[in-house]
Amino acid sequence: MEVIEEDLPFPEEKKKKKVKKIAREIKTEEWFPSHPPLQYPKEFIDWVDSINTGWRNMIKYKPFTLYVKQAKYWLSDNDSIYDYTNAEDQLDYIFQEKERVKDNTLYFANKYGFLKEGDVTGGEVSYEAWKAQQILLFLVDSWYNSLIGKARQIGFTSTMGLAACKRVNFMDSYFTKFITHTKEKGEEIYRDKIRWAFGMIPEWFRENVYNDSHNMLSLMDKSKKGSTEGTNSRIEVVTPKIDAINGGSPNLTLIDEVGLIDIFTQMMNEGRPTLFFFNPETKKMEMRRQLIAWGTGGQMDKAGAVFEAQFKAAMQAWKDRKFEYGIVPLFFDCFAREGMTEKIYNQEKKVYYSISGAEGEKSKVQFHQHYPLSMEDMFLRTAKTILPIAEINKHILRINQIDEQQQPQFGFFEPVYDTSQPTPDLDTPFHVSGAKWIPTSGMSDVRTTACIFQHPEKNWEYRYYQGTDPINSETGHSKMSSTIWDGYANTISATVFWRTKKFKECYLQCLLLGLYYDSDGTEVKELTESNIGDMYVDYQEMKGYSRRQVPNSALPPFMQTPSGKWWGINNRTNTAGHIANKIIELCDAYAENIYMLWFFIQLKTFVEKDLRGAATLRQTRFQAADMRYDFDDVIFSTVFAYLNAQIHARYEPRQTDVDSEHVKLTERRFVQNADTNFKLMLAEVDKKTGKVRRYIKNQV
């Protein structure tokens, strides 16, 4: 590229910003991934997991921090090409800028990027990346494939338009394909976010345009002026086709608003093989091309459901650490949008919720899709849920905001053995006599099988009750879940929620959960779903704990199934409605007491569905919205544990080490006050002061 002084135009650069100088220049190799393809380091995995649990839960990731610092250090340089008066110095400056821009798209976007904005003087605004956009550009420059679910108005389309302009301008023979859901949207993106943004790159830094049509920008090298040969790179904006990802062999494929593309699954299935190839020399899978796709939920009866299927498949593969899937799934909640606060969130919520009538429910769903707090919000349907979505989100925020010392603890159980009783024919070497709790780093830790909100208190009897929703095979989507309900505090004390191919290991974790709360030798009673619980109950019998099971005859008459098994609860058509009513009752009475995230996350996708061929008396039931991806296991194990506590309500929880004087000083009476919402409620009251010690709510 030849540059002489008289070729330089009048300054087109941005106004220089004051940028705090970083202590030293960061080298690209300090942040650029050095790991083999698809073998992500633990620090990166933990960082992605933290973002996916909520924007405000994001932890630090050193390579990303260094990436941002590198861009900031270079931006703090105050020189420009106009500071040099001879061609040789100008060329040196251009070569320096090319090397920087090639390595760091954040630097390019913040220095040379503009956004078209009709509401400001001049019709343009200088680009400055928000943190969410910095993360996006880091993923692009790290050459990761990404599938991103997000809130509205995070500016990803504009950001990726700038990234596409950079790639084609500074890489030889580079093909970028930008896929949009409609032709009209594509033409708008091409006109305002690609062609216009490309034209704002300074002329001395911009390659010549060979072809500029309504949807394609192709370039040729400046050294070949006047020639129609040797065209190098191009950007093409197209509408969705089944072969869109691999058609024309694009080096970079960008897909905008995935939630509006109803053939996205077919596109992915057709295009995935072109993203990777098996290197016969290294005997490993390597990445050939790059894919970045992003979107919000969309219409869940149409393309939104397609996006949901792909996103949840990618997320499940990531959670299972099956990185050969090759795509990093990321969720950016509404607080990833710059300037978003709780106040603004609540203001917007009031607007959407103010709509009534036939459109009211639709408006509420749209609000949560546009301002999601969890990835489940993106894929909400208008179907009825046990609790309103807004209330579920309130509970999730409540749990996330409690003090770190009070946060629920994730981990797994280890058996305590009685070495005097060997069991060589079983899966454990000795008789299991107890359980020990081992904490892990969090929900996403591969060792995590359970979560404890409150560890068992000693010297209590008739306080803890267990409910279990089992599995009985190596394959399947649902997980095994078992919950301990605290009959005194009326809350979930602990929950196992786990699945592994060796499913008897799940049985052991559930057994250990019960034994952990058996700490004083008072056997915790367990109510198990009998539909598929035979193998689990047999397992407990082999371990010597068959007496823990609650008989079916102990259930309220309307939930009994005399023709079935002697133990457990049958969750079928004739009892499912009663179980759903108990879930509603549990949530109405004790939702504020519960601090188990799994429970509320599953409530978001626990919806009322029509029953095929249903009898007139019952035409619907509550279950997971999409049985392939959503879960309801914790909901059922919890309601079974809650029902178990109600069955045994005649045994009031009591401390075994309290003195008789304490008993003399208290009495039971019905009270009615603001705490009870002015309804009569049985309570334990201090005889002298009349102060309520606790409310007794357990009633079948």
Secondary structure, DSSP 8 states (H G I E B T S, - for coil): ----GGG--S------------SS---GGGTS--S-TT---HHHHHHHHHHHT-GGG----HHHHHHHHHHHHHHT----GGG--SHHHHHHHHHHHHHHHHH-HHHHHHHH-EEE-TTSGGGEEE----HHHHHHHHHHHTT--EEEEE-S---HHHHHHHHHHHHHHHSTT-EEEEE-SSHHHHHHHIIIIIIHHHHTS-GGG--EEEEE-SSEEEEE-GGGTT--S-EEEEEEEE---TTTTTTT--SEEEE--GGG-TTHHHHHHHHHHHHEEEETTTTEEEE-SEEEEEE----TTTHHHHHHHHHHHHHHHHHTT-GGG--EEEEE-GGGSTT--HHHHHHHHHHHHT--GGGHHHHHHHHHHHS-SSHHHHT--SS-BSS-HHHHHHHHHHHHTS-GGGS-EEEEEEEEEEEEEE-TTSSSSEEEEEEEEEE-S-TT-TT--EEESS---SSEES-EEEEEE---SS--S--EEEEEEETTTTEEEEEEEE--SSTHHHHHHHHHHHHHTTTTS----EEEBSSS-HHHHHHHHHHT-GGGB-BGGGS-GGG--TTS-SBSB--SHHHHHHHHHHHHHHHHHHGGG---HHHHHHHHTEEEEE-TT--TT--EEEEES-TTT---HHHHHHHHHHHHHHHTTTS--EETT--HHHHHTEEEEEE-SGGGTTS-EEEEEETTT--EEEE-----
